[in-house]
C-alpha cells in the first residue's frame, strides 16, 4: 500500500483548492480512485503517481523528500530532559531530533561526586564546554581537569566518561558528531 502518503496527497489537493472530482478530471482518473488513494485503499503505479503529483504542482523528489525543519532557535520548552534517578544527573537534548543531524548537542548537569556512564569507543568526535563547576575528563588511562570556561575535544576512539569531583553541580555543553547520546 501507499502508507503514510495519503495525508500528503489530500493536503496538497486541498491546498490547491481542488475537489477529488477536479483532481480526478485533471489526472484522467476516476473520483473513486482518488478517494481510494487518499484513504489508503489502493496504491498507485509510479506513472499514475507522477500524473497526480504533476496535477498538484509537485514531483516525486519533492513529494518523497523529508520535510525540513526550518527552526533555527530552540528554547527550554523545545528541550527533552531526562534525569538519571541513581545520581540525579540531568541530560537535556537541546536541539530536538538532533540524532538525524551531523552533530548532537546536550546540556549535561552532573551532580557533586557523580559520573557519566563509561562510553565505549565509537565513531566520531566529541566536544564539550564547561558552563559551571569543574569536571574530570577520563579518556582511556588519561585524566584531564576541565573547569568553568574551558573546553575539551577528542576523537571517541577509547573508553571515555566525565566525573564531577566538586561539591557543586557541574553543567557542561557536550556535542557528539555523529550523534551518539
C-alpha positions, 0 to 999 in steps of 0.5 A, a space after each residue: 500500500 501507499 502508507 503514510 502518503 495519503 495525508 500528503 496527497 489530500 493536503 496538497 489537493 486541498 491546498 490547491 483548492 481542488 475537489 477529488 472530482 477536479 483532481 480526478 478530471 485533471 489526472 484522467 482518473 476516476 473520483 473513486 480512485 482518488 478517494 481510494 488513494 487518499 484513504 489508503 485503499 489502493 496504491 498507485 503505479 509510479 506513472 499514475 503517481 507522477 500524473 497526480 503529483 504533476 496535477 498538484 504542482 509537485 514531483 516525486 523528489 519533492 513529494 518523497 523528500 523529508 520535510 525540513 525543519 526550518 527552526 533555527 532557535 530552540 528554547 527550554 520548552 523545545 528541550 527533552 530532559 531526562 534525569 538519571 534517578 541513581 545520581 540525579 544527573 540531568 541530560 537535556 537534548 537541546 536541539 530536538 531530533 538532533 540524532 538525524 543531524 551531523 552533530 548532537 548537542 546536550 546540556 549535561 548537569 552532573 551532580 557533586 561526586 557523580 559520573 557519566 556512564 563509561 562510553 565505549 569507543 565509537 565513531 566520531 568526535 566529541 566536544 564539550 564546554 564547561 558552563 559551571 563547576 569543574 569536571 574530570 575528563 577520563 579518556 582511556 588511562 588519561 585524566 584531564 581537569 576541565 573547569 568553568 570556561 574551558 573546553 575539551 575535544 577528542 576523537 571517541 576512539 577509547 573508553 571515555 566518561 566525565 566525573 564531577 569531583 566538586 561539591 557543586 553541580 557541574 553543567 557542561 555543553 557536550 556535542 557528539 558528531 555523529 550523534 551518539 547520546 
